[in-house]
Amino acid sequence: MTPGIRPLIAGNWKMNGTSDSLGELQAIAAGFADASGNEADGLICVPATLLDRAAKAMAGSPVASGGQDCHAKESGAHTGDISAAMLKDCGASHVIVGHSERRADHGESDAVVAAKAKAAWQAGLVAVICIGETREERVSGKTLSVLSTQIAGSVPAEATAANTVVAYEPVWAIGTGLIPTLPDVEEAHAHIRAELKRLIGAEADGVRILYGGSMKPDNAGELLSINNVDGGLIGGASLKAKDFLAIANAVKGK
């Protein structure tokens, strides 16, 4: 982790969660302060259908609620889409933009991601901007150049430590159980920090850079010990309070 930066342990529930899941959220909220020793912030990004109830279930706890995507426009004829202002109205404090699944399944470009980040800021939300390379790009030695391109295109120049979190998610590691080597993670996060400095100057020193991609209780400690890894964006392991709290517990002593 980076000295002086308060870690963020964030969960992305993806297309999972119904009313029956509120108990897990309540358990996460109740246990998070003890698990992290008050040394980290918590966040769970739930489906839009659950957001209002999630915010209420976790109210007053160290765990915030967030959305998983937003439209770049504040309102209008966009059937099925949700604006950042709507997420804010439901109790969100953050929203994920540019997740690899949105980029792949919905063809979202870097420019679209940047527009969504700006929309999030306008609504008073923190944008969690996702970047990461595919397996083919890693094998061909393009990881760092891909990250540079995505940062330049997806992170607006107005980004600050207060309004932006960057999540590095190697696409090939998401949900596969595979992770890059620890030196590879360190190299990627150092490169992201350097590129952010190139884009937004000294403000980049305070931006939280999360690692995402099969972070679990058994590897969280090692990953969180790496310089410039300021927390995690957790997928499957965030669906169960026991697993998510175990990852939060790994923050202690780092």
N, C-alpha and C positions, 0 to 999 in steps of 0.2 A: 504494500500500500504506500501511498505518497504521504510523507510527513506533512501535517497541517491540514490535510483533507479528511473530512468526516466521511467514513465509508457509507455506501448505500447498498443494502441488500434488497433487490427488487424481484418480484415474481411476475411472470407473464402466463396467465392461465389459458391463453389462446382460446379456442372454441370449446371450452369446458366450463361447467359451473351452472347450477340451477339453485332454486331455493334450498334444496337439500345440502348445499355446500356452505351455507352461512355459518354452520357450526365450526367448520374448519377455519373460516376467517376469524371468528370470535376467539378460537383457540390460538391462532397466530397472534392476534392483537394482545391477548392476555399474557402470552409467553414471551413475546419479543423482547421486552425490556430486560427480563431476567436472562434470556439467551444471549443477548449482545452486550450485556453489562452496561447498557446506555452508551455504548461506544460507536453505535451505528444508527442510521436511519433505516426505516423499513418502508416498503411500497409493494402493493399488490395491484397489478393491472388486470382487471376482470372484463368479461364480455359486457357490452353496453346494457344488456338486459338486466344485469345484476348490479350495475354500478351504484345506483341510488341506495339500494339495500346494503351493499358492501360498505359504503361510506358511513352509513348509520351504525352498522355492526362494529366498525373499528373506530368510531368517534372517540376522541379523548385518549387514544392509545398512541404509541410511537410509530404506528404503521399507517401510512397514507394510502389512498386509493387512486387509481389512475385508469385511463382508457387505453385501448390498444391501437387506435387509429383515429384520425379525424379528416374531414374534408378541408381543402384549402380555402373554401369560401365560407363566409359567416352564415349564409342562408341562401335559399333559392331552390330552383327546380332540379334537385339532385336526389331523386327517389332512392331510398334505402341508405343514404349516407347520413353521417352524423357530424355536426360541426363541433369545433372546440368549445364554443360557448355553451352548447348543450351538455357537453361533458362536465364543464365547470359547474353548470347549474345542477348537475346530479351529485356534486360533491368531489369531483376529481381535482387533484392538484398537479398531476402529470399526465402525459400521453406519449405512447410509443409512436414514432414515425419512422418509416423506411425499413421496417423489419424485412428480413430476406424473404419471408413468405409473402409479404405484400409485393415486394419487388418482383418475385418470380410469378406468383399466381395472378397478379393484377397489372403487371407490366409497369410498375412505378419507376420513373426515372429519378436521377439525382435532383433534377429541377423540381419535380413534383414533391419530393421529400422536403426540399428547402422551403417550398411554398407552404407546406403543412406545418413546418416548424415555426414559420412566421405567424401563421394563423393561431398556433398554440400560444405563442407569446402574447398576441393581441388579446386573447381571451383570459390571460393571466395564468396560463399553465406552463409548467416546465416541460420542454421537449426532450424526450429520450431518443436521440438520433442513432439508428443502428447502421453499422457498416460491417463488411466482412467479405472474404473471398470464397470462391467455390473450390472444390477439390482440384479441378482441372487447372485453375489459376495458381493454386499453391504448388502443384506438381511441376508446373512450367516456370516456377520462379517469379511469378508476377504479384505475389501477395502485397508487397510494400507499394508497388505502383498502383495497384487497385485501391488500396487504402487511401493513397494520396489523391487519386481521382475522385473517390467518393467523398472525402472530406471537403475538397475544393468545391464540389458540386452540391453537396447535401447540407453543409453547415453554413448558414448565412454569416456574413461578416459582422453582424450585430450580436452574435452569440456571446454570452457572458457565463461566468461560473454560476450565476444565480438563475439563469433561464434555460440552461442547456446541460444535459448529460449525454455523453457519447458511450455507446455500447458496442464493443468489438465482439462480433459473433462469426467465427469461421463457419460458413454455411454448412460445410461437410461434417461439422462436429455437432450440429444441433440435433438432439434427440437420438444420436447414434451411439453414444457412449464413448466415442473417440474424442480425444483432445490433442491439440498440438503439444509438442514437448514444452517444458517450462521455459527453456531458453527462447523458443519460438514465440511464446506468449509475451515474454519480456521484451523481445525485439519489436514485436508488433505494437505493444503499448507505448514503448519509448518512441517509436516512429509516429504514432498518432499524436503524442504530446508535442513532438517537434513540428508536425504539420499544423497543429492547432496554433502553436506559437507563431508560425509563419502567417497564419490567417488572421488571428485576433490579438497577437502580441502577448504582453505579460498577463493578460486576463486568462490565458490558457493554463497558467500555473495552478489555478483553482478549480478547473473543470474536472468533474469526476468522470473517470474512464472505467467502465464496467467490463468485466469479462463475461461472455455468455457462450454457451455451447457445452452441454453436458457437465455443468458444475453440480456436484452432488456432495452429500455429507462427507464421503470418504476422500474427496480430493480438494474440498474447499480450502482447507488450511494451507496446502501448498500453493494453490493459485492466489490466495489472498496475501501470501507473503511476498509476492513479486512486486518490485517497484513499479509504480504507475498503474497497478491494478487496485482500483478504489472501490471495489465491491463487485457484485455479480448481478446479471440478469438471468434469472432462474426459470426454466421451463417446467418440465414434468415434476421436478422435486419441490416445486412451490405449491402443488395441489394438496399436499398433506402437511398439516401443521408440524408433525414430528420431524419431517425431513427439512422443511424450511427453517425451523428453529435450530436444527443441528447446524445448518450452514451459517446462520446468524451467530451461533455460539463460537464458530471458528474465528470470528473477528477478535475475540478476547486474546489479549497478549500480543497482537500483531503490531 
